[in-house]
Amino acid sequence: MAQTAAGNVWFKFNGEKVDAGSVIDILSLCCVQHSEIEIEIETPEDMNVLDEIIGYFKTGFGETEHE
């Protein structure tokens, strides 16, 4: 989703800021379930991308919890 943005999209966690369009960068954050991250966009025209990413987080990335 971040790769479709007009500008850069960033994820921030524990003082580190990474390119949200890079899987390797995202993995380097070492976030665990229920971590709180910040998402930053560079241009207002990417609000739709931001909303899409937030929605993806809110729905658990399409996964269901297993007991």
N, C-alpha and C positions, 0 to 999 in steps of 0.2 A: 504494500500500500504506500509506504513512504517513497518508494521509487517512482511513483506516479506524480508526486508533488512537483510543483513548479520550482520551489526552493528547497532548501535542506530541511529535514525533520530530524530532531535530536531526542534521544532518551537520556535522562539524567537520573543517577542513582548513587548515593553515598559520595557525592562530590565529583563523580566522574560523568562526563558527557560524551556520548557516542552517536555515531551516524545510525539512525533508525532504518536506513536502507541496506545496512550490512549485517548479515546474519552473524558473522564472526564478531563484529563489534558488540552486537546485542548479547551474545553468549559471554563475552568478556566481562559483562556487568555482574555475572554470577547471582542474579536475582532468584530468590526462592518464592514459592507460592505465598501470596498475600503481601509481597513486598510492595511498597509505595514508590512509584517512579513519577518523574515529571516528563511531560512531552512538550517539546518546543517546536514551533514552526517559524520560518523566517518571513513568510509573506501572508498577508490576510487572505489572499486568494486560495490558500491551502486549508481554509477552515473545514471544507468538506472532507479532506484527507484526515485532518485531526479528529473530526467527528466519527469517521469510519474506524480509525484506530481505537478510539475510546470505546466505541461500541463492541469492537472485537475483544477488548480486555474485559468489558462488563459481562459478556456472554461466555467467558471462560475459554476463549479461542475455539469454540465449537466442541469442546470436550465435555464429557460428563464425569462426575465424581464417582469413584469406585470405593466400595467399602471393604 
